[in-house]
């Protein structure tokens, strides 16, 4: 699973990396401890006039998918991850997988190793090449009455690669830049191609180190959380 991550890079840097236009509402403070229901950023494709074509946009979302048919937004607190094995069959994710696929930028994510003593030791995972992570995600749009719409998202998880070192049996879907276009294209309905993308990143993509257990509390949010323990 993926229940905590860090989003530190300035939105302008992320927009350059993802070759995206920066939405007016995308400015946000760095967070070393992003948790479900927190605001995050996502890359989506926006269609413009036929003579201009489409463009990537970096815009804000709330982490935790709220399906369009949900009676209230509280559903998002439980749908912050989507298993790759069920994104095409589970009603909460099926529509979003068909046409609302996005990229969710991160600088790193946390996962916990269970030690022989029973204690859990958090580890911080980043790309080995120092680039931002691009999680494969899904988005939805929810609105009721006169309240502002909620743009929400979930992170897809896949069986873990060897880079997880046995720390957990699952990991977020991490996509490489050459896969961005195929993933983001809302007109791409090739199920064989899309399912082929739902796999763990190659060996050597990620690196990690143990960090302070302070990350376990959402009240803690500072640069020391990612320092090696």
C-alpha positions in Angstrom: 0.0 0.0 0.0 1.0 3.7 0.0 -0.4 5.6 3.0 2.2 8.4 3.4 4.5 10.3 1.1 6.5 13.4 0.7 5.8 16.3 -1.7 8.6 18.7 -1.3 9.5 20.0 -4.8 8.1 23.4 -5.8 5.1 23.1 -8.2 7.1 25.1 -10.8 9.8 22.4 -10.8 7.3 19.6 -11.1 5.5 21.4 -14.0 8.8 21.6 -15.9 9.6 17.9 -15.2 6.2 16.7 -16.3 6.1 19.2 -19.2 2.8 20.6 -17.8 1.1 23.9 -17.5 0.8 25.1 -13.9 -2.8 25.6 -12.8 -3.5 28.8 -10.9 -4.5 26.8 -7.8 -1.5 24.5 -7.8 0.8 26.5 -5.5 1.2 24.7 -2.2 3.6 24.4 0.8 6.0 21.5 0.9 4.9 18.5 3.0 7.2 15.8 4.3 4.2 13.8 5.7 1.3 13.8 3.2 -1.6 11.6 4.5 -5.0 10.6 3.1 -7.5 13.5 2.7 -4.5 16.0 2.4 -4.2 18.2 -0.7 -1.8 16.8 -3.4 -1.0 17.6 -7.0 -1.8 15.6 -10.1 -0.9 15.8 -13.8 -3.9 15.4 -16.2 -4.5 16.1 -19.9 -6.7 19.0 -20.8 -8.2 19.3 -24.3 -8.2 22.7 -25.8 -9.4 24.0 -29.2 -9.0 21.6 -32.1 -6.4 23.9 -33.6 -4.3 24.0 -30.4 -4.6 20.3 -29.3 -4.2 19.1 -25.7 -1.8 19.9 -23.0 -0.7 18.5 -19.6 -1.9 20.4 -16.6 -0.5 20.2 -13.0 -3.5 20.9 -10.7 -4.6 20.3 -7.1 -6.5 17.2 -5.9 -7.6 15.8 -2.6 -6.0 12.4 -1.8 -8.8 9.9 -1.4 -11.1 9.1 -4.3 -14.7 10.3 -4.0 -16.7 8.5 -6.7 -19.2 10.7 -8.6 -22.0 8.5 -7.3 -21.0 8.8 -3.6 -23.6 10.2 -1.3 -21.0 12.3 0.6 -17.3 12.9 0.3 -16.4 10.8 3.4 -15.8 7.8 1.1 -12.5 9.4 0.1 -10.9 8.7 3.4 -11.0 4.9 2.6 -10.2 5.0 -1.1 -6.7 6.5 -1.1 -5.3 3.3 -2.7 -6.6 1.2 -5.6 -5.3 -2.3 -6.2 -4.1 -2.8 -9.8 -5.9 -6.2 -9.8 -9.3 -4.7 -9.3 -9.3 -1.2 -11.0 -11.3 -2.5 -14.0 -13.9 -4.4 -11.9 -14.4 -2.4 -8.7 -17.2 0.1 -9.1 -15.3 2.8 -7.2 -12.5 2.8 -9.8 -13.8 1.3 -13.1 -15.0 4.6 -14.6 -11.9 6.5 -13.5 -9.5 3.9 -15.0 -11.3 4.1 -18.3 -10.8 7.8 -18.8 -9.5 9.7 -15.7 -6.0 8.4 -15.3 -3.5 10.9 -13.8 0.0 11.1 -12.5 0.6 12.0 -8.9 4.0 13.6 -8.3 6.0 12.8 -5.1 9.5 13.2 -3.9 9.4 10.0 -1.9 7.1 7.6 0.0 7.2 5.8 3.3 6.7 2.1 4.1 7.1 0.2 7.4 9.3 -2.9 8.0 8.1 -5.2 10.8 11.1 -6.1 13.0 11.4 -9.4 14.9 10.6 -7.5 18.1 7.2 -6.5 16.6 8.2 -2.9 16.3 7.7 -1.2 12.9 10.6 0.7 11.3 9.7 3.3 8.7 11.7 3.5 5.5 11.8 6.4 3.0 11.8 5.4 -0.7 12.9 7.7 -3.6 14.0 7.3 -7.2 17.6 6.3 -7.4 18.2 8.8 -10.2 17.0 11.7 -8.1 14.0 12.5 -10.3 10.5 13.0 -8.9 8.3 9.9 -8.6 5.3 9.7 -10.9 2.6 7.5 -9.2 0.0 6.1 -11.5 -3.3 7.4 -10.2 -7.0 7.9 -10.9 -9.2 11.0 -10.4 -12.8 11.8 -10.0 -15.0 14.9 -9.8 -17.7 15.2 -7.1 -20.3 17.9 -6.6 -23.6 18.3 -4.7 -25.7 21.4 -4.3 -24.0 24.8 -4.2 -20.8 23.6 -2.6 -17.6 23.8 -4.6 -16.7 20.6 -6.5 -14.2 18.2 -5.1 -11.4 16.9 -7.3 -10.0 13.8 -5.7 -7.6 11.0 -6.5 -6.2 7.6 -5.6 -2.8 6.0 -6.0 -2.7 2.6 -7.7 -0.7 -0.1 -5.9 1.0 -3.2 -7.5 2.9 -6.3 -6.1 6.2 -5.2 -4.8 9.5 -5.3 -6.8 12.8 -6.4 -5.3 13.5 -2.7 -4.6 11.2 -3.0 -1.6 13.6 -5.4 0.0 10.8 -7.4 1.6 9.6 -4.4 3.6 6.1 -4.7 2.2 4.5 -6.9 -0.4 3.0 -4.0 -2.3 4.1 -0.7 -3.6 2.7 2.3 -5.5 2.6 2.1 -9.3 5.7 4.1 -10.4 5.7 5.1 -14.1 8.8 6.1 -16.1 8.6 9.2 -18.4 8.3 7.2 -21.6 5.0 5.8 -20.3 3.4 9.1 -19.4 1.7 9.7 -22.7 0.1 6.3 -22.9 -1.1 6.5 -19.3 -2.5 10.1 -19.5 -4.2 9.8 -22.9 -8.0 9.8 -22.1 -8.7 8.4 -25.5 -6.5 5.4 -24.9 -8.9 2.6 -24.3 -6.5 -0.2 -25.3 -7.0 -2.5 -22.3 -4.1 -4.7 -23.2 -1.7 -1.7 -23.3 -3.1 -0.2 -20.1 -2.9 -3.5 -18.1 0.7 -3.9 -19.3 1.5 -0.7 -17.4 0.2 -2.0 -14.1 3.4 -3.6 -13.0 6.2 -2.8 -10.5 9.0 -0.6 -11.7 12.3 -2.3 -12.8 15.0 -3.3 -10.4 17.2 -0.4 -9.3 14.5 2.2 -9.9 14.1 2.9 -6.1 16.5 3.3 -3.2 15.6 3.6 0.5 16.8 4.2 4.0 15.3 3.9 7.5 13.9 7.1 9.0 12.5 8.3 12.4 9.3 6.8 13.7 8.1 10.3 14.1 6.7 10.1 10.6 4.0 7.8 12.0 2.2 10.9 13.5 0.5 13.3 11.1 1.3 16.0 13.6 4.9 15.8 12.6 5.8 17.5 9.3 9.4 18.8 8.9 12.5 18.1 6.8 14.0 15.8 9.5 11.4 13.1 8.8 13.4 12.1 5.7 16.8 12.1 7.3 18.5 8.7 7.7 17.8 7.2 11.1 
